[in-house]
């Protein structure tokens, strides 16, 4: 596949942008080689600057649930832009978006818009601490909640020890109140509450982690977290930046029938534009300034272009049988990939949930980060490049989720499975 123009652009980008990219995973460091540059996108297809067309399963990391350049979203953004790009004062789109989120998501009575998922998670944790008047937060291995300092932390030598920073520039003191536990481990959570009685403000969790590939909660796990936080006066925070409005119209909390105290959103509600939000019970949300003592602000929060795009996205989802369609596509892809791997004699754990998926090159089930780390990453690199050369773009990392859109068709899935079957036979 010719990528001469992409190579030329990347060489120039390296001169002016650290690593040549504006987000690290785009650099292809996990899979080798250099990234390609996209010239345009439509439906489920990307077209790079060299004229290559690819079936896209990254979908701008989740937001393009209707596919790229959906006509209703494009029209909504153009119409909003005709009236101005930003006002710094309330606009009607904000009210419409807030009402839609509150109507659709079981656990949200009030919501505050932000500019990114990172900002939403950071703000939700600050609010949880302010509301409970406690400092400590529990998070889980493999769950990513943005690059706020206190969340860039990994597990220490034991499940109950304080974590150490995952990034240079983050003082250890910033993470001393973050407790990192293994995902899907009931006993570790129980022990953490016992060891930190009346000190834990809340638990933040991706109900379906999509930042270490993809794995699902064990039966009863989310129910257990709901019960133990409630019994200890702590808050349960669902990070639904990926799963919100993707796994169901009300997100993972609707799918699993669990109502958290606070929820964080992004991706789909921006329709491809930068946006985030966090919301929850009214009594908690009213602790935010200007009503309460917890400060949170954003000059571009509720930006009219982002709100218009997000509203169009949610309206289009609500007006169709989108989720039934996505479920069927997800089932077709999962069944096809498992069958293709089995026929080639390649050990693959293909995890999926609705329109999210990930394949791990291991013969052991994947339920948490430790399981995910057993995947053969060298084999994944070969698989990634084989698929890319065959016209299929997957996330350039073993530890990222893939996504489906309503623009994908059964024929796209069949082509993807056939390509994978060919690549599996070379591994």
Secondary structure as GFF3:
##gff-version 3
##sequence-region A 1 427
A	DSSP	alpha_helix	4	16	.	.	.	ID=ss1
A	DSSP	three_ten_helix	18	20	.	.	.	ID=ss2
A	DSSP	three_ten_helix	24	27	.	.	.	ID=ss3
A	DSSP	beta_strand	38	42	.	.	.	ID=ss4
A	DSSP	beta_strand	45	48	.	.	.	ID=ss5
A	DSSP	beta_strand	53	56	.	.	.	ID=ss6
A	DSSP	three_ten_helix	59	62	.	.	.	ID=ss7
A	DSSP	alpha_helix	71	81	.	.	.	ID=ss8
A	DSSP	alpha_helix	92	104	.	.	.	ID=ss9
A	DSSP	beta_strand	110	114	.	.	.	ID=ss10
A	DSSP	alpha_helix	117	132	.	.	.	ID=ss11
A	DSSP	beta_strand	136	140	.	.	.	ID=ss12
A	DSSP	three_ten_helix	149	151	.	.	.	ID=ss13
A	DSSP	beta_strand	153	154	.	.	.	ID=ss14
A	DSSP	beta_strand	164	165	.	.	.	ID=ss15
A	DSSP	three_ten_helix	172	175	.	.	.	ID=ss16
A	DSSP	beta_strand	178	181	.	.	.	ID=ss17
A	DSSP	alpha_helix	186	195	.	.	.	ID=ss18
A	DSSP	beta_strand	200	205	.	.	.	ID=ss19
A	DSSP	alpha_helix	221	231	.	.	.	ID=ss20
A	DSSP	beta_strand	235	239	.	.	.	ID=ss21
A	DSSP	alpha_helix	251	255	.	.	.	ID=ss22
A	DSSP	beta_strand	262	265	.	.	.	ID=ss23
A	DSSP	three_ten_helix	267	270	.	.	.	ID=ss24
A	DSSP	beta_strand	276	280	.	.	.	ID=ss25
A	DSSP	alpha_helix	282	285	.	.	.	ID=ss26
A	DSSP	alpha_helix	304	318	.	.	.	ID=ss27
A	DSSP	alpha_helix	322	344	.	.	.	ID=ss28
A	DSSP	beta_strand	349	353	.	.	.	ID=ss29
A	DSSP	beta_strand	356	360	.	.	.	ID=ss30
A	DSSP	alpha_helix	369	372	.	.	.	ID=ss31
A	DSSP	alpha_helix	377	389	.	.	.	ID=ss32
A	DSSP	beta_strand	392	393	.	.	.	ID=ss33
A	DSSP	beta_strand	402	403	.	.	.	ID=ss34
A	DSSP	alpha_helix	410	424	.	.	.	ID=ss35
###
